[in-house]
Amino acid sequence: MTGMEALFAPPPGHWGLRGDPLLWDALRRLFDGMAMPDDLDALNRALDTGFAELTGTALADAPDTLPVSWAKGTQGGMSNGIVSPPFWRDVGFPMIRDRWAVRQ
């Protein structure tokens, strides 16, 4: 993996809510084959755009819990459709940014 999807391997060891692993996988698939961003601003724009595209809400505007309607990939149960924006702000996206920085 040489594209942006490489930043998603391996997944985090813990999650905020049950929908977060589904969103992680959906983002990885969204970025599959996309070139690695050249700078941090481009990476941040890609992450913000991907989050908004998949959840319907900008991360900056998201409440602490965000219900997401998944077209595919749900494993049953209501909590599978809820993601934790604080997880993405404080753990998920910082982890991806750190992985990106190591590759620069």
N, CA, C and O atoms as a MOPAC input file, in Angstrom:
PM7 MOZYME 1SCF
protein

 N      0.84400 1    -1.17900 1     0.00000 1
 C      0.00000 1     0.00000 1     0.00000 1
 C      0.89000 1     1.24300 1     0.00000 1
 O      1.69600 1     1.45200 1     0.90700 1
 N      0.72700 1     2.04200 1    -1.01600 1
 C      1.51100 1     3.26800 1    -1.08400 1
 C      0.64000 1     4.50900 1    -1.10100 1
 O      1.14200 1     5.62600 1    -0.97000 1
 N     -0.65100 1     4.32300 1    -1.25900 1
 C     -1.56500 1     5.44800 1    -1.27000 1
 C     -2.00800 1     5.81000 1     0.13600 1
 O     -1.49500 1     5.29500 1     1.12900 1
 N     -2.95900 1     6.69800 1     0.18600 1
 C     -3.44100 1     7.20800 1     1.46100 1
 C     -4.04700 1     6.12600 1     2.34400 1
 O     -4.07500 1     6.26900 1     3.56600 1
 N     -4.53300 1     5.04400 1     1.73900 1
 C     -5.12300 1     3.96100 1     2.54000 1
 C     -4.10100 1     3.33500 1     3.48000 1
 O     -4.47700 1     2.72500 1     4.48100 1
 N     -2.81400 1     3.47800 1     3.17300 1
 C     -1.76500 1     2.92100 1     4.03400 1
 C     -1.76500 1     3.56400 1     5.42400 1
 O     -1.28900 1     2.95900 1     6.38600 1
 N     -2.28400 1     4.76100 1     5.53100 1
 C     -2.32900 1     5.45500 1     6.82300 1
 C     -3.32800 1     4.81200 1     7.78400 1
 O     -3.33000 1     5.12200 1     8.97600 1
 N     -4.16900 1     3.92500 1     7.27500 1
 C     -5.20900 1     3.30100 1     8.08600 1
 C     -4.82700 1     1.91000 1     8.59500 1
 O     -5.65900 1     1.21500 1     9.17600 1
 N     -3.57300 1     1.50200 1     8.38000 1
 C     -3.13900 1     0.18400 1     8.83400 1
 C     -1.99300 1     0.33100 1     9.82400 1
 O     -1.02100 1     1.03200 1     9.54400 1
 N     -2.09100 1    -0.30300 1    10.94900 1
 C     -3.21800 1    -1.06700 1    11.46700 1
 C     -4.26200 1    -0.13100 1    12.08900 1
 O     -3.98200 1     1.03900 1    12.34600 1
 N     -5.45000 1    -0.65300 1    12.32300 1
 C     -6.47300 1     0.16300 1    12.97700 1
 C     -6.10400 1     0.41100 1    14.44000 1
 O     -5.25900 1    -0.29000 1    14.99700 1
 N     -6.73100 1     1.39600 1    15.05400 1
 C     -6.46500 1     1.67000 1    16.47700 1
 C     -6.80400 1     0.46200 1    17.35100 1
 O     -7.58500 1    -0.40400 1    16.95700 1
 N     -6.21900 1     0.42200 1    18.51600 1
 C     -6.48700 1    -0.65800 1    19.45700 1
 C     -7.76600 1    -0.45000 1    20.25000 1
 O     -8.25600 1    -1.38200 1    20.88700 1
 N     -8.31100 1     0.75400 1    20.22000 1
 C     -9.57400 1     1.02400 1    20.90800 1
 C    -10.36600 1     2.04000 1    20.09100 1
 O     -9.82400 1     2.74800 1    19.24200 1
 N    -11.66000 1     2.08900 1    20.37400 1
 C    -12.56900 1     2.94500 1    19.62300 1
 C    -13.37900 1     3.78300 1    20.59200 1
 O    -13.41900 1     3.50300 1    21.79000 1
 N    -14.02200 1     4.80700 1    20.06800 1
 C    -14.91800 1     5.61800 1    20.88000 1
 C    -16.27600 1     4.94000 1    21.01200 1
 O    -16.73100 1     4.66000 1    22.12100 1
 N    -16.92100 1     4.67500 1    19.87500 1
 C    -18.22800 1     4.02100 1    19.84300 1
 C    -18.20800 1     2.91500 1    18.79500 1
 O    -17.27300 1     2.82100 1    17.99900 1
 N    -19.23500 1     2.08700 1    18.79800 1
 C    -19.24400 1     0.90100 1    17.93400 1
 C    -19.26000 1     1.22700 1    16.45000 1
 O    -18.84600 1     0.39900 1    15.63900 1
 N    -19.71900 1     2.39400 1    16.08100 1
 C    -19.71200 1     2.76700 1    14.66300 1
 C    -18.35300 1     3.22500 1    14.16400 1
 O    -18.13800 1     3.30600 1    12.95500 1
 N    -17.42500 1     3.53000 1    15.07900 1
 C    -16.12300 1     4.05300 1    14.66100 1
 C    -15.31300 1     3.07000 1    13.81300 1
 O    -14.70000 1     3.50300 1    12.83700 1
 N    -15.27400 1     1.76400 1    14.13100 1
 C    -14.54300 1     0.85800 1    13.23900 1
 C    -15.13900 1     0.80300 1    11.82900 1
 O    -14.41300 1     0.65300 1    10.84700 1
 N    -16.46500 1     0.92700 1    11.74000 1
 C    -17.10800 1     0.94100 1    10.42600 1
 C    -16.69800 1     2.18500 1     9.65000 1
 O    -16.45000 1     2.11100 1     8.44600 1
 N    -16.62700 1     3.32400 1    10.32800 1
 C    -16.20200 1     4.55800 1     9.67400 1
 C    -14.73000 1     4.47300 1     9.28600 1
 O    -14.35500 1     4.93200 1     8.20700 1
 N    -13.89000 1     3.89900 1    10.13900 1
 C    -12.46700 1     3.71200 1     9.82400 1
 C    -12.32800 1     2.92500 1     8.51600 1
 O    -11.58300 1     3.31900 1     7.62000 1
 N    -13.06000 1     1.80300 1     8.42000 1
 C    -13.00000 1     0.98500 1     7.20900 1
 C    -13.55100 1     1.72300 1     5.99300 1
 O    -13.01000 1     1.60600 1     4.89300 1
 N    -14.62200 1     2.48000 1     6.19000 1
 C    -15.20100 1     3.23900 1     5.08400 1
 C    -14.23300 1     4.32100 1     4.59800 1
 O    -14.11500 1     4.55200 1     3.39400 1
 N    -13.54700 1     4.97800 1     5.51900 1
 C    -12.54700 1     5.97600 1     5.11900 1
 C    -11.38200 1     5.31200 1     4.39200 1
 O    -10.90300 1     5.82900 1     3.38300 1
 N    -10.92700 1     4.17800 1     4.89800 1
 C     -9.83600 1     3.45800 1     4.24100 1
 C    -10.21800 1     3.11300 1     2.80400 1
 O     -9.41900 1     3.28900 1     1.88400 1
 N    -11.43000 1     2.62800 1     2.62000 1
 C    -11.89600 1     2.29900 1     1.26500 1
 C    -12.03300 1     3.55000 1     0.40300 1
 O    -11.70500 1     3.52900 1    -0.78300 1
 N    -12.51800 1     4.63700 1     0.99900 1
 C    -12.67300 1     5.89300 1     0.26500 1
 C    -11.32800 1     6.38700 1    -0.26300 1
 O    -11.24400 1     6.90100 1    -1.37900 1
 N    -10.27500 1     6.22900 1     0.54500 1
 C     -8.95600 1     6.72300 1     0.17400 1
 C     -8.10600 1     5.68200 1    -0.55600 1
 O     -6.95500 1     5.96200 1    -0.89200 1
 N     -8.64200 1     4.50600 1    -0.80400 1
 C     -7.89100 1     3.44900 1    -1.48100 1
 C     -7.44200 1     3.93600 1    -2.85900 1
 O     -8.26200 1     4.32800 1    -3.68800 1
 N     -6.13100 1     3.90600 1    -3.08900 1
 C     -5.57400 1     4.32400 1    -4.36500 1
 C     -5.33900 1     5.81300 1    -4.50000 1
 O     -4.74100 1     6.25200 1    -5.48300 1
 N     -5.79700 1     6.60800 1    -3.53300 1
 C     -5.57400 1     8.05200 1    -3.58400 1
 C     -4.11900 1     8.33600 1    -3.21300 1
 O     -3.58700 1     7.75000 1    -2.27000 1
 N     -3.48800 1     9.22300 1    -3.94700 1
 C     -2.09100 1     9.55800 1    -3.68400 1
 C     -1.93400 1    10.15400 1    -2.28800 1
 O     -2.81900 1    10.84700 1    -1.78600 1
 N     -0.80100 1     9.87300 1    -1.68100 1
 C     -0.47600 1    10.42500 1    -0.37600 1
 C     -0.38500 1    11.95300 1    -0.50600 1
 O      0.30600 1    12.44700 1    -1.39700 1
 N     -1.06000 1    12.69600 1     0.35200 1
 C     -0.98400 1    14.15900 1     0.27000 1
 C      0.44700 1    14.65800 1     0.47000 1
 O      1.22600 1    14.07400 1     1.22300 1
 N      0.77200 1    15.74500 1    -0.21900 1
 C      2.12000 1    16.31900 1    -0.14500 1
 C      2.34700 1    17.14800 1     1.09900 1
 O      3.48400 1    17.29600 1     1.54700 1
 N      1.28100 1    17.69100 1     1.66200 1
 C      1.44800 1    18.53600 1     2.84500 1
 C      0.31600 1    18.29100 1     3.82900 1
 O     -0.71100 1    17.70300 1     3.49200 1
 N      0.53000 1    18.75900 1     5.05700 1
 C     -0.42700 1    18.51900 1     6.13500 1
 C     -1.78100 1    19.15800 1     5.85500 1
 O     -2.81600 1    18.58600 1     6.19700 1
 N     -1.78600 1    20.33500 1     5.23900 1
 C     -3.06600 1    20.97800 1     4.92000 1
 C     -3.89600 1    20.11400 1     3.97100 1
 O     -5.10800 1    19.98300 1     4.14300 1
 N     -3.23700 1    19.52500 1     2.96600 1
 C     -3.95100 1    18.66200 1     2.02100 1
 C     -4.47900 1    17.41400 1     2.72400 1
 O     -5.58800 1    16.96300 1     2.44100 1
 N     -3.68900 1    16.85600 1     3.63700 1
 C     -4.14000 1    15.70500 1     4.40600 1
 C     -5.36100 1    16.07000 1     5.24100 1
 O     -6.35200 1    15.33900 1     5.24800 1
 N     -5.29200 1    17.18900 1     5.93800 1
 C     -6.41900 1    17.61500 1     6.77700 1
 C     -7.67000 1    17.86000 1     5.94900 1
 O     -8.77000 1    17.49700 1     6.36700 1
 N     -7.51800 1    18.46900 1     4.78700 1
 C     -8.68200 1    18.69100 1     3.91000 1
 C     -9.28600 1    17.35500 1     3.47400 1
 O    -10.50600 1    17.19400 1     3.46300 1
 N     -8.42600 1    16.40100 1     3.11400 1
 C     -8.92300 1    15.09000 1     2.68200 1
 C     -9.67400 1    14.39400 1     3.81500 1
 O    -10.75500 1    13.84500 1     3.60100 1
 N     -9.10200 1    14.41700 1     5.01900 1
 C     -9.76300 1    13.77800 1     6.15900 1
 C    -11.08900 1    14.45100 1     6.47900 1
 O    -12.09300 1    13.77600 1     6.70600 1
 N    -11.09500 1    15.77600 1     6.49600 1
 C    -12.33400 1    16.51000 1     6.78300 1
 C    -13.40000 1    16.23600 1     5.72700 1
 O    -14.57100 1    16.03300 1     6.05000 1
 N    -12.98000 1    16.23200 1     4.46200 1
 C    -13.92200 1    15.97400 1     3.37600 1
 C    -14.46400 1    14.54800 1     3.45400 1
 O    -15.66300 1    14.32600 1     3.28400 1
 N    -13.58400 1    13.58800 1     3.71200 1
 C    -14.01600 1    12.19800 1     3.82500 1
 C    -14.99400 1    11.99300 1     4.96900 1
 O    -16.01100 1    11.31500 1     4.81400 1
 N    -14.68200 1    12.58400 1     6.12500 1
 C    -15.57400 1    12.46300 1     7.27500 1
 C    -16.95300 1    13.03400 1     6.93400 1
 O    -17.97700 1    12.40300 1     7.19500 1
 N    -16.96800 1    14.22500 1     6.35300 1
 C    -18.24100 1    14.87300 1     6.01400 1
 C    -19.01200 1    14.08200 1     4.96500 1
 O    -20.23400 1    13.95900 1     5.04600 1
 N    -18.29700 1    13.55000 1     3.98300 1
 C    -18.95000 1    12.78000 1     2.92800 1
 C    -19.62000 1    11.52500 1     3.48400 1
 O    -20.72600 1    11.17100 1     3.07700 1
 N    -18.94400 1    10.86200 1     4.40900 1
 C    -19.46800 1     9.59600 1     4.92300 1
 C    -20.46300 1     9.75900 1     6.06100 1
 O    -21.32100 1     8.89700 1     6.25300 1
 N    -20.36900 1    10.84100 1     6.81400 1
 C    -21.28300 1    11.02300 1     7.94300 1
 C    -22.38500 1    12.03600 1     7.67000 1
 O    -23.41400 1    12.04000 1     8.34500 1
 N    -22.16500 1    12.89300 1     6.68000 1
 C    -23.13300 1    13.94800 1     6.39400 1
 C    -22.94600 1    15.16400 1     7.27000 1
 O    -23.75600 1    16.08900 1     7.21700 1
 N    -21.89300 1    15.18900 1     8.08000 1
 C    -21.63600 1    16.29700 1     9.00300 1
 C    -20.14600 1    16.59500 1     9.04300 1
 O    -19.32600 1    15.67900 1     9.09100 1
 N    -19.79900 1    17.86700 1     9.02400 1
 C    -18.39500 1    18.25000 1     9.18100 1
 C    -17.95500 1    17.92700 1    10.60100 1
 O    -18.70700 1    18.13400 1    11.55300 1
 N    -16.73000 1    17.41700 1    10.74300 1
 C    -16.22900 1    17.05700 1    12.06600 1
 C    -16.23000 1    18.26700 1    12.99900 1
 O    -16.53800 1    18.13200 1    14.18400 1
 N    -15.89300 1    19.43000 1    12.48600 1
 C    -15.85100 1    20.63900 1    13.31300 1
 C    -17.22400 1    20.99400 1    13.88300 1
 O    -17.31400 1    21.63400 1    14.93100 1
 N    -18.28300 1    20.58500 1    13.20200 1
 C    -19.64800 1    20.91000 1    13.62500 1
 C    -20.35000 1    19.75900 1    14.33500 1
 O    -21.48900 1    19.90400 1    14.77700 1
 N    -19.67800 1    18.62300 1    14.44400 1
 C    -20.33100 1    17.41500 1    14.95500 1
 C    -20.47300 1    17.44200 1    16.47200 1
 O    -19.55700 1    17.87500 1    17.17100 1
 N    -21.61200 1    16.98500 1    16.98800 1
 C    -21.78700 1    16.83900 1    18.43600 1
 C    -20.94900 1    15.65500 1    18.93500 1
 O    -20.28000 1    14.99500 1    18.14000 1
 N    -20.98200 1    15.39000 1    20.21900 1
 C    -20.15500 1    14.31900 1    20.78000 1
 C    -20.55600 1    12.92500 1    20.30400 1
 O    -19.71100 1    12.03100 1    20.25200 1
 N    -21.80500 1    12.72700 1    19.96300 1
 C    -22.23600 1    11.47700 1    19.34600 1
 C    -22.96200 1    11.83100 1    18.06300 1
 O    -23.75600 1    12.77100 1    18.01600 1
 N    -22.68100 1    11.07400 1    17.04000 1
 C    -23.22200 1    11.39200 1    15.72300 1
 C    -23.82200 1    10.14000 1    15.10600 1
 O    -23.09700 1     9.20000 1    14.77900 1
 N    -25.15300 1    10.11800 1    14.94300 1
 C    -25.75300 1     8.97300 1    14.26400 1
 C    -25.44700 1     9.05000 1    12.77800 1
 O    -25.54900 1    10.11100 1    12.16200 1
 N    -25.07400 1     7.91600 1    12.21400 1
 C    -24.73000 1     7.84200 1    10.80000 1
 C    -25.54600 1     6.73300 1    10.17300 1
 O    -25.62800 1     5.62900 1    10.71100 1
 N    -26.15200 1     7.02900 1     9.03200 1
 C    -26.89300 1     6.00200 1     8.29800 1
 C    -25.92600 1     5.33200 1     7.34500 1
 O    -25.47600 1     5.94300 1     6.37500 1
 N    -25.60900 1     4.09500 1     7.61400 1
 C    -24.67800 1     3.34600 1     6.77500 1
 C    -25.45400 1     2.61700 1     5.69800 1
 O    -26.36300 1     1.84300 1     5.99700 1
 N    -25.10500 1     2.85600 1     4.46400 1
 C    -25.75700 1     2.14600 1     3.36500 1
 C    -25.37000 1     0.67100 1     3.38800 1
 O    -26.18700 1    -0.19700 1     3.07800 1
 N    -24.10600 1     0.39000 1     3.76000 1
 C    -23.62100 1    -0.98100 1     3.83200 1
 C    -22.76400 1    -1.10000 1     5.08200 1
 O    -22.36600 1    -0.10200 1     5.68300 1
 N    -22.49800 1    -2.30300 1     5.44600 1
 C    -21.50200 1    -2.54300 1     6.47000 1
 C    -22.00600 1    -2.60100 1     7.89100 1
 O    -21.21900 1    -2.87800 1     8.79700 1
 N    -23.27400 1    -2.35300 1     8.13200 1
 C    -23.74300 1    -2.45800 1     9.50200 1
 C    -23.79800 1    -3.92000 1     9.89600 1
 O    -24.02700 1    -4.80600 1     9.07200 1
 N    -23.58500 1    -4.13800 1    11.14700 1
 C    -23.55400 1    -5.49700 1    11.64900 1
 C    -24.73800 1    -5.76200 1    12.57000 1
 O    -24.73500 1    -6.72100 1    13.34200 1
 N    -25.73400 1    -4.91700 1    12.48200 1
 C    -26.91300 1    -5.07300 1    13.31100 1
 C    -26.79200 1    -4.27500 1    14.58700 1
 O    -25.68900 1    -4.06600 1    15.09200 1
 N    -27.89600 1    -3.83400 1    15.10300 1
 C    -27.91000 1    -3.06600 1    16.33900 1
 C    -27.82200 1    -1.57200 1    16.08300 1
 O    -27.15100 1    -1.12600 1    15.15300 1
 N    -28.50200 1    -0.81200 1    16.91500 1
 C    -28.55000 1     0.63400 1    16.72600 1
 C    -27.19700 1     1.30600 1    16.92600 1
 O    -26.88600 1     2.26800 1    16.22500 1
 N    -26.38600 1     0.82500 1    17.86400 1
 C    -25.14600 1     1.52200 1    18.18600 1
 C    -24.10000 1     1.40900 1    17.08900 1
 O    -23.11800 1     2.15100 1    17.10600 1
 N    -24.28200 1     0.49700 1    16.13000 1
 C    -23.35300 1     0.41600 1    15.00900 1
 C    -23.40100 1     1.66800 1    14.15800 1
 O    -22.44000 1     1.96700 1    13.44900 1
 N    -24.48500 1     2.39800 1    14.21200 1
 C    -24.64300 1     3.59300 1    13.40000 1
 C    -24.29000 1     4.86900 1    14.13400 1
 O    -24.67800 1     5.95300 1    13.69700 1
 N    -23.56900 1     4.77300 1    15.23200 1
 C    -23.20500 1     5.96700 1    15.99000 1
 C    -21.69400 1     6.03800 1    16.10000 1
 O    -21.04400 1     5.08900 1    16.53700 1
 N    -21.13700 1     7.18900 1    15.69300 1
 C    -19.70200 1     7.39300 1    15.79800 1
 C    -19.42100 1     8.47600 1    16.83700 1
 O    -20.29800 1     9.26100 1    17.19800 1
 N    -18.18600 1     8.49400 1    17.30000 1
 C    -17.75000 1     9.43000 1    18.32900 1
 C    -16.85000 1    10.50100 1    17.72000 1
 O    -15.66100 1    10.24700 1    17.52400 1
 N    -17.37300 1    11.68800 1    17.41300 1
 C    -16.50500 1    12.74500 1    16.91000 1
 C    -15.31500 1    13.05700 1    17.82100 1
 O    -14.23700 1    13.34900 1    17.30400 1
 N    -15.45800 1    13.01000 1    19.16400 1
 C    -14.25900 1    13.22300 1    19.98400 1
 C    -13.16300 1    12.19300 1    19.71200 1
 O    -11.98000 1    12.52900 1    19.75600 1
 N    -13.54500 1    10.93300 1    19.43000 1
 C    -12.54800 1     9.93000 1    19.07400 1
 C    -11.79300 1    10.36500 1    17.82000 1
 O    -10.56700 1    10.27100 1    17.76600 1
 N    -12.52000 1    10.83600 1    16.82100 1
 C    -11.87700 1    11.22800 1    15.56500 1
 C    -11.00500 1    12.46800 1    15.74500 1
 O     -9.93300 1    12.56900 1    15.14900 1
 N    -11.46200 1    13.40300 1    16.56100 1
 C    -10.67500 1    14.62100 1    16.81200 1
 C     -9.42200 1    14.33800 1    17.63200 1
 O     -8.35200 1    14.88100 1    17.35500 1
 N     -9.56400 1    13.47800 1    18.65100 1
 C     -8.50100 1    13.29800 1    19.64800 1
 C     -7.62900 1    12.06000 1    19.44100 1
 O     -6.50300 1    12.01000 1    19.93600 1
 N     -8.13400 1    11.06500 1    18.71500 1
 C     -7.39700 1     9.80600 1    18.56000 1
 C     -7.22600 1     9.43600 1    17.08400 1
 O     -6.10100 1     9.32500 1    16.59700 1
 N     -8.33100 1     9.24700 1    16.38000 1
 C     -8.28300 1     8.71600 1    15.02000 1
 C     -7.49600 1     9.57100 1    14.04400 1
 O     -6.52000 1     9.10200 1    13.45900 1
 N     -7.91000 1    10.82400 1    13.85900 1
 C     -7.21100 1    11.67500 1    12.89900 1
 C     -5.81100 1    12.05400 1    13.36700 1
 O     -4.91200 1    12.12300 1    12.52900 1
 N     -5.56800 1    12.30600 1    14.66500 1
 C     -4.17100 1    12.51800 1    15.08400 1
 C     -3.27400 1    11.31100 1    14.78600 1
 O     -2.11100 1    11.48100 1    14.42300 1
 N     -3.80700 1    10.09600 1    14.93800 1
 C     -3.02800 1     8.89600 1    14.61700 1
 C     -2.67900 1     8.88000 1    13.12900 1
 O     -1.54600 1     8.56900 1    12.76100 1
 N     -3.62900 1     9.20700 1    12.28900 1
 C     -3.38700 1     9.22300 1    10.85200 1
 C     -2.37100 1    10.31800 1    10.50700 1
 O     -1.48500 1    10.10100 1     9.68000 1
 N     -2.49500 1    11.48100 1    11.12900 1
 C     -1.52200 1    12.56100 1    10.88700 1
 C     -0.10900 1    12.14800 1    11.31000 1
 O      0.86300 1    12.44300 1    10.61500 1
 N     -0.00300 1    11.47100 1    12.44400 1
 C      1.30700 1    10.99200 1    12.90200 1
 C      1.89700 1     9.98400 1    11.91500 1
 O      3.09100 1    10.03100 1    11.62200 1
 N      1.08100 1     9.09000 1    11.41100 1
 C      1.56000 1     8.10400 1    10.43200 1
 C      2.00100 1     8.80000 1     9.14900 1
 O      2.99800 1     8.42000 1     8.53500 1
 N      1.24900 1     9.82100 1     8.75400 1
 C      1.61900 1    10.58500 1     7.56000 1
 C      2.97600 1    11.26400 1     7.77800 1
 O      3.83300 1    11.22600 1     6.89500 1
 N      3.17400 1    11.88000 1     8.93900 1
 C      4.42600 1    12.59100 1     9.23300 1
 C      5.63100 1    11.65300 1     9.19000 1
 O      6.70400 1    12.04800 1     8.73400 1
 N      5.46600 1    10.42600 1     9.65600 1
 C      6.56500 1     9.44900 1     9.64300 1
 C      6.95800 1     9.13400 1     8.19900 1
 O      8.12900 1     8.86800 1     7.93100 1
 N      6.02700 1     9.15800 1     7.28700 1
 C      6.30000 1     8.82700 1     5.88500 1
 C      6.91600 1     9.98000 1     5.10700 1
 O      7.38300 1     9.78600 1     3.98400 1
 N      6.92400 1    11.17400 1     5.68200 1
 C      7.45600 1    12.34400 1     4.96000 1
 C      8.96500 1    12.43100 1     5.02300 1
 O      9.55400 1    13.35600 1     4.46500 1

